[in-house]
Amino acid sequence: MSLKKYFLLLLGILMTFQVGAQKRLNRTEKQILNKVATYETEAINFLEKVVNINSGTFNLKGVRAVGEEFSNAFESIGFETEWIEMPTEMNRAGHLFASIAGSEGKKLLLIGHLDTVFEENSPFQKFVKQDSIAFGPGANDMKGGNVIVLYALKSLYELGLLENKHIIVAFTGDEESTGKPLSISRKALIDAGKNSDIALGFENSTGFNQATIARRGTSSWRIESKGVRAHSSGVFREDVGAGAIFELSRILHQFYEEVKGEDLLTFNPGTILGGTFLEFDKQKSEGTVFGKSNVVAQKAIVNGGLRFITEEQKIRTRNKMRRIVSQSLPLTDSNISFVDSYPSMKPTEGNAAILEKLSEVSQAMGQGPVSAYDPSKRGAADISFVAPYTNGVDGLGTMGEDAHTPQETVDLTTINALIQRTAVLIYRLTNEKK
């Protein structure tokens, strides 16, 4: 069965579940909705406050400052907080974890991130309201999602509904550019996943009626090709060969012809340089090259990305790419290297079952059923690191548009309803038997 067919099968199972799934809100859940509504203005004001603190991934002080705001807020509702430092050489601020450790109901892990793609030199720095929307760096991706987590838990706390519950909140400080090695930067998150029954991710939402039960993993790849430097009049001779640029072009063409085509698999060459001499700065993702049309290129490099839906697909694809790279043109030599970034969150029946519980809450609130979002349309996220250890759903954050751009917005009219839905979902999950 193809991955696409498997994903459609899960959707069919979910649609079957949803027939008649109209479980009404009980008295306590109606109280939750009323309590959340009292915090609507406060939640938006808190979002404005944290958005106005620049927390680009490499602004370590800014990430920590946003973390402190959330830490104080979580402590005020009975959570113990911990700031997990990263080694200095990783150039990452660290992560905020907040927790309560009880013995009743399912153990939940709620995932967000404190950093944004907008660094201190970005012209896009402030939260600006325009009628029912607000512009702001990270307002939607994903400080808005963090605020949903905070105010859902705050509302439950005020109603005494968190007593003896087990919840871990994990807000990472480097989701937009993960620190390496991953064995250090994601250790605390993975450990939390292993100690949880359900993970909920609060990356920006695609709407009330869709959520994410599968995300593709990401990996970078780099090819370096070498050839014989010589006058171009001798190219293709037995003592000169094809040169580095022809060799690299061969590889990319064969990738296109022989590797593409699997469900939910994509790979993309993002930068390419070739000539006599070249330099490439990985941190800045920019380079320089010198060469002439009458000189056979002696070096060429390409940097690219790979997206996959399962670990097996990643391994299979890498092996295909290695095989193609090894088939060098005359007097050329190439090598390919890979660096892992995010694992995949493959679609599972367990994830679909949690999505069904979310859909039941949504329908009970009059928001309609929730279906699974197409994984080919979503990027990577931290929930993928815990996906091998626990079931989960992502995309529960705020609604908005143009994330990662200076036009990023958040829809302020939807925040209250999203917090309400989250609070009721957490209430139901934490009252389920283990």
N, C-alpha and C positions, 0 to 999 in steps of 0.2 A: 504494500500500500504506500503510495506517495505521501510525502509530508502534507501536501495541499489537501489530499483526500482525507487524511487523518484529521486535519484541522476542521474540515467541513463536517466530518463525522461528529466531532465534539460539539460543533454548533448545532447539529441535529439533535444530539442528546439534550443539549441545553434547552432547545425549543420545546422538546417533549416535556422536560421538567416544568417549563413555564406555563404549560396549559393548566389553568386553574390556580396558578400561584398568586393568590390574592390575599395572603394572610394579613389581617388587619392589624393596625397598631393597637397595642394594649394601653391600659391607663398610664403605666409608667413611661412608655415610649412617647405618649402625647405630652407628658410632663417634660420629657427631654427636649422635644421640639420647642416648647414654650421657653424653657431655660436658655437654649441656644439663641433664640430670637432676642433675648435681652442683651446679648453680647455682640450683636451685629455691628454697631458703630464702633465699639471698643476693638473688635477684631480688625476692622478696616484701618483704624488708627494705628494699631500695632503693626500691621503690614506696612503702612507708610513709614513708620519709624525704622524698621529693619531694612527696608528697601533703600532708605536714604543713607545707610551705612555701606559704603562700597566694600564688597567682599569678593572681588575677582579672585580666582584660585590662587594667584601668586601675591595677593595682598594679604599676607599672613596675619597682620594685626587686625585688618578689617574682618576677616573670617572669624577670628577669635572674638572680636567685639560683638558680632552678630550672635555667635554662640553664647556669649555671656547674657545677652538679652533673653534668649530662650531659656538658658539655664536658670536664671532668676525666676522666670515665669513658671517653669516646671517645679521648681522647689516650693513655690507658693501654693501648689496644689498637692503637695505630699510626695513628690518624686525625689529620689536621690539622684544626683547628677555627677557625672565624671567627665573631665576633659582628657581625652587620650592623645598624648603628644606623639608626633612623628619625629624620627631622627633628623637632626639638622641638615644632613646632606641630602635629604629627600626634598627639601624646599616646599613643604606642605605644612599647613597650620595645625592639623589634627582634627579630631572628631568629638562631637558632643553626644554622650549617651545619658539617658534619663530612664529610671526604672522604678517599678514597684514590684515586690516579690510576694505574691500570695499563692494560695493553693487551690482556688476555685476556678473552674471553667478552663477554656482553651488558653494556652499561652500565646500572646500576640507579640509580633515584632512590627513596629510602625517605622517606615523608612523615608527619610528626606535628605536634603543636602543644603548646606549653608552657603556654598560658593556659587558664583555666577561666571559667565564668560566675559563680563565687562570689567576690565582692569582699571587701575587708578587713572590711566591716561585716556580712558574712554570719554568722549563728550557726553555720553548718555549716563547721567548720574542721579537724577532726581525723580521722585514719585510725583506725578502731575495728574490731577483729576480733570476729566472733561466729561461732564454729565454722568452717565452711568458706567463709564470705563475709566481706567487709570493707566497711564503710561509709566513704566518704571523698569530699571535694570533688574531682572530676576523676579519681578512682581508675579509673573506666572510660572517661571521656571527657575527655582521653585519655592521661593519664600512664601508664596501664596499657599502651596501645599503644606508647608510647615505650620502655617497659621491655622489651617483646617485641623491638623493633628492637635495642636495646642488647645484650641477652643472647644473641640469635641471632648477632649479629656477634662478640660476645666468644667464644662457643663455637667459631665457625669460625676465629677468630684463634688460639686456643689450639691448634687442630689444624693450623695452618699452611695453611689453605685460603683465605686472603684474599690470598695473595701474587700480585702483578701483576693484581689485579682492579680494576675501576673502579666505585666506589660513592659516591654522594652521599647523605648524610642531611640532610634539611631539616626542622627543627623551627621552625615559625613562632611568633611571640609574640602574635598577635592574630587567631587563627582565629575566635574567638567573636564578635569585633566588628572587622572588618577596617578597617585604617587607610585613609583616603582622602588623595590619589588612589591608585587601585589600580595605576597605572603606576609608582608608587614602592614601595608596600607589597608588591607581588607581583613586582617586577622580577627579583629574585634567584631566586625559585622558577621563574618562567617560563624564565629563562635556563638553569637547571638542567634543566628539562624538555626544552628544545631540544637539550641535549647528552646526552640519555639515550635508551636503547632501550626501557626498560620502567619504569613508575612503579608502586610498590606503596604503597597508603595504609593506615594503621593506625588509622583511626577504629574505635570500638567495634564488635564483631562481633555479628551476629544469630544466631550458632551455628556449629558445626563444618561444617555442610552447606549454608551459603549465603554468598555474597560478592557484592560490588557491581561491576557492569560499566557501570552508568549512574546518573547523579545529575542531578536537575533543577537548573537555575540559578535564581538569585533576583534580584529587582529590587524596589525600593520605588517607590511612586507616590504623588503628592499632588495633590489637586484643590482649587482655591480658586474659590469662586463668590461673585459680588457681585450685590446687588439694590438697589432704591430703598427707602430708609428712609422709612416713612410710617405713618399711622394704619391699623390693620388693617381699618377699615371701608372703606378704599379699595382693598384688595387685589383684583387682577385688572382694575382700571380701566386704560384705555389709558395714563394718566400715572403709574401705579404699577407695574403688571406683577405678576409672580408671586412675587418675593422670592427670596432666596438659598437658603433651605431647600428650597422646592419645586424649585428648579433642581437642587440637589445630589441630592435624592431622585429626580428624573427620571433623572439620569445613572446612579446606582447601579442603578436598576430596569432600565434599558436594558442595562447591563453584564450583569446577571443573565440577561436574556432573550436577548441577541444575541451575547455574547462567550463564555459558558461552553459547554462541550460537547466541546472537542477533547481527544484522548487526552493524558493526563499534564499538562494545563494547569489550573492553579488560580489564583485571585486572590481576595484577601480584604481588605475594609475593616476596619482594626483600631481606629481612633479616629475620632470625628466630633464636631464642634462647630459650633453655629450660633446666631446671634442678632444683637444690635445691636453689641456689642463682644466681642472674644475675643482671647486670647493662648495660644500653644502653645509649650512648650519642647521642642524636638526631642531634646535630650540626655537629658532625664528622661522623655520621652514622656508628658507630662501638661500640662493646660491649664486655663484658666478662661474662663467665658463669662457675659455679662450680656445679658438680653433679657426682653421681656414678651410675653404672649399677645396684647396689643392693639397690638403694633408689628410691622410687616413687617420680617423679618430682612434686614439689609443685608450680612451676610457669613456664609459657611459654609465649613468645610474638612474634608477627610477624608484620612487617611493609611492607605495599604494596602500589601500585598505581592503580588508576582506570581511564580509558579513555572512553569518551562518546561523542555522536554526538548531543544530545539535553538535555536540562534540565530535560525533562520528563523521558528520559532514565536513567539519573543519579538517580533521585528520585526512580524510579521503581527498579533499581538495588540495591540501598542502602537498600530498604525495604526487598528485598529478602535476602540480606546478614544478616540483623538484625534478621530476622526470623530464619535462620539457626543457628546463634550464640546462640540464646535463647534456643535451644534444647540440653541442656547440658547432658553429660554422668553422671553416678552416682557419687555423691560427688565432682563434679567439677562445676565451675562457670566461665563464660566468658562474656566479654563486648567488643563492637566494637565502635570505634570513627572515625570520618571523619573530614578532614580539606580541604576546598576548595582552589584550586590554580588558575586554569583558567576556565572560562566558555567556552562553545562551541560556535563555529561559524557555525550554521547550514546552509545547502545549501538552497538558496532562489532564486526565479525568479529575484528579484532585483539584487542580486549578479551576476547572470548569464547575466543580461542585461549589467552590467558594463564590464564583461569579453568580451562580444561581442564588445563593443566600443574599448577595448584594442586590440582585434583581428583585427578590421578594420584598426587600426593604423599599426599593425604589417604587415598586408597584403599590405597596401599602401606603406610600406617601403621595401617590397620584402622579409620579414622574414617569411611569411606563417601564417596560422591561429593559434590561441591560444585556446587550449581546457582546460577543468577543470582537475586539478590534483587529484588523488585519496586521499581523506582525511585520509585514514588509514595509509598512508605513510608519513604523516607530523606530527610534534610535535605541541605543543601549542604555541601561540604567543599573543602579546598585542592587535592585532586587534580584538580578541575575546571579549574583554571587551566592545567594542563599537558596536559589531555586533547586539545587541538587539535594537539599536537606529538608525542605519544608514546602508545602503548597502555598500558593499566593496569587494575588491579583494586584495589578498596578494601574496607574492612570486615574487615581482617585483625587487628584489635586484640583486646582482652580481651572477655570475656563478663560481663554484669552486667545490672542493671535500673535503671530510673528515673533515667537521666542527666538532668542539669540540674535535679534536685530535691534537697531535703535528705535524700531516701531513696536516693541513688545508691549502688549496690553494685557490687562486682567479685567474681566467682566465683574464689576462690583455687585451687580444685581443677583448673581448666582451664588455668592459666597455663603450667605446664610443657609440656603437650601443644601449646599454641599456639606457644610458642617453638621447640619441636622442629620443628613443621611449617614455620614460617618459615625456620628455619636450613636445612632440607633444600631448600626451594624456592629460597632464595638460592643455595645450592650448585649446584643444577641449572641455574639461569638463568645464573649467572656462568661456567659451563663449556660453555654453548652457543656454537656458532660464530656470528660476527657476520653 
